[in-house]
Amino acid sequence: RERPVDPADRMARRGAIRAKLLDWLAASRHADAITAVRRAHIRHGGEGALYLFLKRR
């Protein structure tokens, strides 16, 4: 299963932890509920923070 890619991650190297986190989310039993993973705004935690968008029920 291929996971969605944040456009900001294209053409750039990801850190090892971020790469593993995204792979872990894609392989999780909740993967079907995740619509997107995006970098968070600097005010919401800096470069290491992510937004996780979920499908509505």
PDB file of N, CA, C and O in Angstrom:
ATOM      1  N   ARG A   1       0.850  -1.177   0.000  1.00  0.00           N
ATOM      2  CA  ARG A   1       0.000   0.000   0.000  1.00  0.00           C
ATOM      3  C   ARG A   1       0.892   1.235   0.000  1.00  0.00           C
ATOM      4  O   ARG A   1       1.834   1.333   0.786  1.00  0.00           O
ATOM      5  N   GLU A   2       0.592   2.154  -0.870  1.00  0.00           N
ATOM      6  CA  GLU A   2       1.381   3.371  -0.946  1.00  0.00           C
ATOM      7  C   GLU A   2       0.724   4.465  -0.120  1.00  0.00           C
ATOM      8  O   GLU A   2      -0.488   4.671  -0.194  1.00  0.00           O
ATOM      9  N   ARG A   3       1.521   5.153   0.656  1.00  0.00           N
ATOM     10  CA  ARG A   3       0.975   6.200   1.517  1.00  0.00           C
ATOM     11  C   ARG A   3       0.964   7.538   0.798  1.00  0.00           C
ATOM     12  O   ARG A   3       1.777   7.771  -0.097  1.00  0.00           O
ATOM     13  N   PRO A   4       0.039   8.428   1.186  1.00  0.00           N
ATOM     14  CA  PRO A   4       0.017   9.767   0.582  1.00  0.00           C
ATOM     15  C   PRO A   4       1.286  10.521   0.934  1.00  0.00           C
ATOM     16  O   PRO A   4       1.823  10.371   2.031  1.00  0.00           O
ATOM     17  N   VAL A   5       1.757  11.323   0.013  1.00  0.00           N
ATOM     18  CA  VAL A   5       2.996  12.075   0.218  1.00  0.00           C
ATOM     19  C   VAL A   5       2.677  13.555   0.286  1.00  0.00           C
ATOM     20  O   VAL A   5       1.999  14.104  -0.582  1.00  0.00           O
ATOM     21  N   ASP A   6       3.174  14.183   1.324  1.00  0.00           N
ATOM     22  CA  ASP A   6       3.037  15.628   1.476  1.00  0.00           C
ATOM     23  C   ASP A   6       3.813  16.284   0.338  1.00  0.00           C
ATOM     24  O   ASP A   6       4.988  15.968   0.153  1.00  0.00           O
ATOM     25  N   PRO A   7       3.200  17.185  -0.431  1.00  0.00           N
ATOM     26  CA  PRO A   7       3.937  17.854  -1.511  1.00  0.00           C
ATOM     27  C   PRO A   7       5.216  18.517  -1.020  1.00  0.00           C
ATOM     28  O   PRO A   7       6.173  18.649  -1.782  1.00  0.00           O
ATOM     29  N   ALA A   8       5.246  18.932   0.229  1.00  0.00           N
ATOM     30  CA  ALA A   8       6.455  19.553   0.774  1.00  0.00           C
ATOM     31  C   ALA A   8       7.586  18.542   0.922  1.00  0.00           C
ATOM     32  O   ALA A   8       8.748  18.936   1.025  1.00  0.00           O
ATOM     33  N   ASP A   9       7.268  17.237   0.936  1.00  0.00           N
ATOM     34  CA  ASP A   9       8.287  16.202   1.074  1.00  0.00           C
ATOM     35  C   ASP A   9       8.858  15.750  -0.267  1.00  0.00           C
ATOM     36  O   ASP A   9       9.890  15.079  -0.300  1.00  0.00           O
ATOM     37  N   ARG A  10       8.221  16.098  -1.341  1.00  0.00           N
ATOM     38  CA  ARG A  10       8.727  15.683  -2.648  1.00  0.00           C
ATOM     39  C   ARG A  10      10.020  16.424  -2.944  1.00  0.00           C
ATOM     40  O   ARG A  10      10.150  17.612  -2.652  1.00  0.00           O
ATOM     41  N   MET A  11      10.941  15.732  -3.508  1.00  0.00           N
ATOM     42  CA  MET A  11      12.229  16.297  -3.884  1.00  0.00           C
ATOM     43  C   MET A  11      13.061  16.716  -2.666  1.00  0.00           C
ATOM     44  O   MET A  11      13.985  17.518  -2.801  1.00  0.00           O
ATOM     45  N   ALA A  12      12.753  16.198  -1.513  1.00  0.00           N
ATOM     46  CA  ALA A  12      13.529  16.511  -0.315  1.00  0.00           C
ATOM     47  C   ALA A  12      13.696  15.240   0.505  1.00  0.00           C
ATOM     48  O   ALA A  12      12.836  14.360   0.488  1.00  0.00           O
ATOM     49  N   ARG A  13      14.799  15.155   1.215  1.00  0.00           N
ATOM     50  CA  ARG A  13      15.018  13.996   2.084  1.00  0.00           C
ATOM     51  C   ARG A  13      14.232  14.167   3.372  1.00  0.00           C
ATOM     52  O   ARG A  13      14.153  15.259   3.934  1.00  0.00           O
ATOM     53  N   ARG A  14      13.657  13.071   3.823  1.00  0.00           N
ATOM     54  CA  ARG A  14      12.956  13.082   5.101  1.00  0.00           C
ATOM     55  C   ARG A  14      13.904  12.566   6.160  1.00  0.00           C
ATOM     56  O   ARG A  14      14.829  11.807   5.869  1.00  0.00           O
ATOM     57  N   GLY A  15      13.669  12.981   7.385  1.00  0.00           N
ATOM     58  CA  GLY A  15      14.425  12.426   8.498  1.00  0.00           C
ATOM     59  C   GLY A  15      14.029  10.987   8.727  1.00  0.00           C
ATOM     60  O   GLY A  15      12.952  10.557   8.313  1.00  0.00           O
ATOM     61  N   ALA A  16      14.896  10.242   9.385  1.00  0.00           N
ATOM     62  CA  ALA A  16      14.653   8.818   9.609  1.00  0.00           C
ATOM     63  C   ALA A  16      13.412   8.585  10.467  1.00  0.00           C
ATOM     64  O   ALA A  16      12.639   7.667  10.194  1.00  0.00           O
ATOM     65  N   ILE A  17      13.213   9.401  11.496  1.00  0.00           N
ATOM     66  CA  ILE A  17      12.056   9.207  12.369  1.00  0.00           C
ATOM     67  C   ILE A  17      10.770   9.522  11.621  1.00  0.00           C
ATOM     68  O   ILE A  17       9.793   8.781  11.723  1.00  0.00           O
ATOM     69  N   ARG A  18      10.767  10.614  10.873  1.00  0.00           N
ATOM     70  CA  ARG A  18       9.560  10.970  10.113  1.00  0.00           C
ATOM     71  C   ARG A  18       9.233   9.884   9.085  1.00  0.00           C
ATOM     72  O   ARG A  18       8.069   9.522   8.917  1.00  0.00           O
ATOM     73  N   ALA A  19      10.233   9.375   8.411  1.00  0.00           N
ATOM     74  CA  ALA A  19      10.008   8.318   7.427  1.00  0.00           C
ATOM     75  C   ALA A  19       9.403   7.085   8.088  1.00  0.00           C
ATOM     76  O   ALA A  19       8.461   6.498   7.555  1.00  0.00           O
ATOM     77  N   LYS A  20       9.927   6.693   9.224  1.00  0.00           N
ATOM     78  CA  LYS A  20       9.402   5.520   9.935  1.00  0.00           C
ATOM     79  C   LYS A  20       7.989   5.782  10.442  1.00  0.00           C
ATOM     80  O   LYS A  20       7.140   4.892  10.389  1.00  0.00           O
ATOM     81  N   LEU A  21       7.726   6.989  10.932  1.00  0.00           N
ATOM     82  CA  LEU A  21       6.384   7.318  11.407  1.00  0.00           C
ATOM     83  C   LEU A  21       5.374   7.201  10.275  1.00  0.00           C
ATOM     84  O   LEU A  21       4.313   6.601  10.452  1.00  0.00           O
ATOM     85  N   LEU A  22       5.690   7.764   9.119  1.00  0.00           N
ATOM     86  CA  LEU A  22       4.764   7.696   7.989  1.00  0.00           C
ATOM     87  C   LEU A  22       4.577   6.262   7.517  1.00  0.00           C
ATOM     88  O   LEU A  22       3.466   5.873   7.155  1.00  0.00           O
ATOM     89  N   ASP A  23       5.646   5.468   7.514  1.00  0.00           N
ATOM     90  CA  ASP A  23       5.520   4.057   7.147  1.00  0.00           C
ATOM     91  C   ASP A  23       4.665   3.309   8.175  1.00  0.00           C
ATOM     92  O   ASP A  23       3.840   2.473   7.808  1.00  0.00           O
ATOM     93  N   TRP A  24       4.864   3.608   9.451  1.00  0.00           N
ATOM     94  CA  TRP A  24       4.100   2.968  10.516  1.00  0.00           C
ATOM     95  C   TRP A  24       2.620   3.311  10.390  1.00  0.00           C
ATOM     96  O   TRP A  24       1.765   2.436  10.530  1.00  0.00           O
ATOM     97  N   LEU A  25       2.314   4.578  10.127  1.00  0.00           N
ATOM     98  CA  LEU A  25       0.913   4.977   9.941  1.00  0.00           C
ATOM     99  C   LEU A  25       0.301   4.271   8.736  1.00  0.00           C
ATOM    100  O   LEU A  25      -0.845   3.826   8.802  1.00  0.00           O
ATOM    101  N   ALA A  26       1.038   4.164   7.648  1.00  0.00           N
ATOM    102  CA  ALA A  26       0.524   3.516   6.438  1.00  0.00           C
ATOM    103  C   ALA A  26       0.261   2.031   6.661  1.00  0.00           C
ATOM    104  O   ALA A  26      -0.631   1.459   6.035  1.00  0.00           O
ATOM    105  N   ALA A  27       1.024   1.409   7.539  1.00  0.00           N
ATOM    106  CA  ALA A  27       0.860  -0.020   7.800  1.00  0.00           C
ATOM    107  C   ALA A  27      -0.110  -0.310   8.942  1.00  0.00           C
ATOM    108  O   ALA A  27      -0.445  -1.469   9.187  1.00  0.00           O
ATOM    109  N   SER A  28      -0.557   0.717   9.633  1.00  0.00           N
ATOM    110  CA  SER A  28      -1.419   0.514  10.801  1.00  0.00           C
ATOM    111  C   SER A  28      -2.827   0.089  10.399  1.00  0.00           C
ATOM    112  O   SER A  28      -3.225   0.224   9.242  1.00  0.00           O
ATOM    113  N   ARG A  29      -3.565  -0.420  11.364  1.00  0.00           N
ATOM    114  CA  ARG A  29      -4.948  -0.820  11.086  1.00  0.00           C
ATOM    115  C   ARG A  29      -5.838   0.395  10.863  1.00  0.00           C
ATOM    116  O   ARG A  29      -6.988   0.252  10.448  1.00  0.00           O
ATOM    117  N   HIS A  30      -5.316   1.593  11.137  1.00  0.00           N
ATOM    118  CA  HIS A  30      -6.075   2.828  10.960  1.00  0.00           C
ATOM    119  C   HIS A  30      -5.743   3.533   9.646  1.00  0.00           C
ATOM    120  O   HIS A  30      -6.241   4.630   9.392  1.00  0.00           O
ATOM    121  N   ALA A  31      -4.919   2.926   8.821  1.00  0.00           N
ATOM    122  CA  ALA A  31      -4.458   3.563   7.587  1.00  0.00           C
ATOM    123  C   ALA A  31      -5.612   4.005   6.688  1.00  0.00           C
ATOM    124  O   ALA A  31      -5.527   5.048   6.041  1.00  0.00           O
ATOM    125  N   ASP A  32      -6.677   3.229   6.645  1.00  0.00           N
ATOM    126  CA  ASP A  32      -7.811   3.587   5.787  1.00  0.00           C
ATOM    127  C   ASP A  32      -8.542   4.847   6.257  1.00  0.00           C
ATOM    128  O   ASP A  32      -9.258   5.476   5.478  1.00  0.00           O
ATOM    129  N   ALA A  33      -8.364   5.214   7.523  1.00  0.00           N
ATOM    130  CA  ALA A  33      -9.018   6.394   8.065  1.00  0.00           C
ATOM    131  C   ALA A  33      -8.178   7.662   7.874  1.00  0.00           C
ATOM    132  O   ALA A  33      -8.670   8.769   8.095  1.00  0.00           O
ATOM    133  N   ILE A  34      -6.930   7.507   7.470  1.00  0.00           N
ATOM    134  CA  ILE A  34      -6.026   8.654   7.317  1.00  0.00           C
ATOM    135  C   ILE A  34      -6.109   9.164   5.888  1.00  0.00           C
ATOM    136  O   ILE A  34      -5.861   8.421   4.938  1.00  0.00           O
ATOM    137  N   THR A  35      -6.459  10.429   5.744  1.00  0.00           N
ATOM    138  CA  THR A  35      -6.538  11.007   4.397  1.00  0.00           C
ATOM    139  C   THR A  35      -5.269  11.741   4.017  1.00  0.00           C
ATOM    140  O   THR A  35      -4.936  11.810   2.834  1.00  0.00           O
ATOM    141  N   ALA A  36      -4.548  12.293   4.987  1.00  0.00           N
ATOM    142  CA  ALA A  36      -3.320  13.027   4.672  1.00  0.00           C
ATOM    143  C   ALA A  36      -2.493  13.244   5.929  1.00  0.00           C
ATOM    144  O   ALA A  36      -3.012  13.265   7.046  1.00  0.00           O
ATOM    145  N   VAL A  37      -1.207  13.405   5.718  1.00  0.00           N
ATOM    146  CA  VAL A  37      -0.271  13.784   6.767  1.00  0.00           C
ATOM    147  C   VAL A  37       0.504  14.973   6.212  1.00  0.00           C
ATOM    148  O   VAL A  37       1.107  14.891   5.142  1.00  0.00           O
ATOM    149  N   ARG A  38       0.482  16.068   6.946  1.00  0.00           N
ATOM    150  CA  ARG A  38       1.132  17.302   6.481  1.00  0.00           C
ATOM    151  C   ARG A  38       2.017  17.876   7.566  1.00  0.00           C
ATOM    152  O   ARG A  38       1.811  17.617   8.752  1.00  0.00           O
ATOM    153  N   ARG A  39       2.995  18.649   7.159  1.00  0.00           N
ATOM    154  CA  ARG A  39       3.811  19.374   8.126  1.00  0.00           C
ATOM    155  C   ARG A  39       2.948  20.403   8.834  1.00  0.00           C
ATOM    156  O   ARG A  39       2.119  21.070   8.215  1.00  0.00           O
ATOM    157  N   ALA A  40       3.152  20.521  10.131  1.00  0.00           N
ATOM    158  CA  ALA A  40       2.409  21.509  10.910  1.00  0.00           C
ATOM    159  C   ALA A  40       3.037  22.885  10.745  1.00  0.00           C
ATOM    160  O   ALA A  40       4.216  23.019  10.417  1.00  0.00           O
ATOM    161  N   HIS A  41       2.226  23.888  10.979  1.00  0.00           N
ATOM    162  CA  HIS A  41       2.715  25.265  10.960  1.00  0.00           C
ATOM    163  C   HIS A  41       3.753  25.435  12.064  1.00  0.00           C
ATOM    164  O   HIS A  41       3.672  24.778  13.102  1.00  0.00           O
ATOM    165  N   ILE A  42       4.707  26.297  11.847  1.00  0.00           N
ATOM    166  CA  ILE A  42       5.776  26.517  12.817  1.00  0.00           C
ATOM    167  C   ILE A  42       5.220  26.857  14.201  1.00  0.00           C
ATOM    168  O   ILE A  42       5.815  26.477  15.210  1.00  0.00           O
ATOM    169  N   ARG A  43       4.089  27.567  14.267  1.00  0.00           N
ATOM    170  CA  ARG A  43       3.468  27.903  15.561  1.00  0.00           C
ATOM    171  C   ARG A  43       2.884  26.687  16.260  1.00  0.00           C
ATOM    172  O   ARG A  43       2.592  26.741  17.455  1.00  0.00           O
ATOM    173  N   HIS A  44       2.711  25.598  15.534  1.00  0.00           N
ATOM    174  CA  HIS A  44       2.089  24.397  16.111  1.00  0.00           C
ATOM    175  C   HIS A  44       3.102  23.308  16.412  1.00  0.00           C
ATOM    176  O   HIS A  44       2.742  22.135  16.510  1.00  0.00           O
ATOM    177  N   GLY A  45       4.353  23.682  16.556  1.00  0.00           N
ATOM    178  CA  GLY A  45       5.319  22.683  17.005  1.00  0.00           C
ATOM    179  C   GLY A  45       6.628  22.627  16.245  1.00  0.00           C
ATOM    180  O   GLY A  45       7.505  21.837  16.596  1.00  0.00           O
ATOM    181  N   GLY A  46       6.783  23.423  15.238  1.00  0.00           N
ATOM    182  CA  GLY A  46       8.057  23.418  14.529  1.00  0.00           C
ATOM    183  C   GLY A  46       8.161  22.334  13.483  1.00  0.00           C
ATOM    184  O   GLY A  46       7.163  21.731  13.089  1.00  0.00           O
ATOM    185  N   GLU A  47       9.370  22.095  13.040  1.00  0.00           N
ATOM    186  CA  GLU A  47       9.591  21.173  11.921  1.00  0.00           C
ATOM    187  C   GLU A  47       9.223  19.730  12.217  1.00  0.00           C
ATOM    188  O   GLU A  47       8.909  18.976  11.295  1.00  0.00           O
ATOM    189  N   GLY A  48       9.254  19.329  13.478  1.00  0.00           N
ATOM    190  CA  GLY A  48       8.953  17.943  13.808  1.00  0.00           C
ATOM    191  C   GLY A  48       7.480  17.639  13.970  1.00  0.00           C
ATOM    192  O   GLY A  48       7.103  16.476  14.116  1.00  0.00           O
ATOM    193  N   ALA A  49       6.641  18.658  13.948  1.00  0.00           N
ATOM    194  CA  ALA A  49       5.205  18.456  14.183  1.00  0.00           C
ATOM    195  C   ALA A  49       4.480  18.147  12.877  1.00  0.00           C
ATOM    196  O   ALA A  49       4.848  18.639  11.811  1.00  0.00           O
ATOM    197  N   LEU A  50       3.456  17.331  12.985  1.00  0.00           N
ATOM    198  CA  LEU A  50       2.660  16.940  11.823  1.00  0.00           C
ATOM    199  C   LEU A  50       1.184  17.117  12.123  1.00  0.00           C
ATOM    200  O   LEU A  50       0.753  17.036  13.273  1.00  0.00           O
ATOM    201  N   TYR A  51       0.415  17.361  11.067  1.00  0.00           N
ATOM    202  CA  TYR A  51      -1.049  17.282  11.143  1.00  0.00           C
ATOM    203  C   TYR A  51      -1.435  15.934  10.554  1.00  0.00           C
ATOM    204  O   TYR A  51      -0.903  15.518   9.525  1.00  0.00           O
ATOM    205  N   LEU A  52      -2.346  15.272  11.201  1.00  0.00           N
ATOM    206  CA  LEU A  52      -2.869  13.994  10.728  1.00  0.00           C
ATOM    207  C   LEU A  52      -4.345  14.222  10.420  1.00  0.00           C
ATOM    208  O   LEU A  52      -5.129  14.488  11.330  1.00  0.00           O
ATOM    209  N   PHE A  53      -4.730  14.122   9.161  1.00  0.00           N
ATOM    210  CA  PHE A  53      -6.122  14.343   8.768  1.00  0.00           C
ATOM    211  C   PHE A  53      -6.819  13.001   8.640  1.00  0.00           C
ATOM    212  O   PHE A  53      -6.313  12.067   8.018  1.00  0.00           O
ATOM    213  N   LEU A  54      -8.006  12.934   9.252  1.00  0.00           N
ATOM    214  CA  LEU A  54      -8.781  11.690   9.269  1.00  0.00           C
ATOM    215  C   LEU A  54     -10.075  11.860   8.500  1.00  0.00           C
ATOM    216  O   LEU A  54     -10.604  12.967   8.389  1.00  0.00           O
ATOM    217  N   LYS A  55     -10.584  10.754   7.968  1.00  0.00           N
ATOM    218  CA  LYS A  55     -11.876  10.762   7.276  1.00  0.00           C
ATOM    219  C   LYS A  55     -12.991  10.971   8.290  1.00  0.00           C
ATOM    220  O   LYS A  55     -12.892  10.549   9.442  1.00  0.00           O
ATOM    221  N   ARG A  56     -14.040  11.621   7.848  1.00  0.00           N
ATOM    222  CA  ARG A  56     -15.236  11.746   8.686  1.00  0.00           C
ATOM    223  C   ARG A  56     -15.979  10.423   8.659  1.00  0.00           C
ATOM    224  O   ARG A  56     -15.894   9.670   7.689  1.00  0.00           O
ATOM    225  N   ARG A  57     -16.695  10.150   9.714  1.00  0.00           N
ATOM    226  CA  ARG A  57     -17.493   8.914   9.765  1.00  0.00           C
ATOM    227  C   ARG A  57     -18.791   9.101   9.068  1.00  0.00           C
ATOM    228  O   ARG A  57     -19.598   8.173   9.006  1.00  0.00           O
TER     229      ARG A  57
END
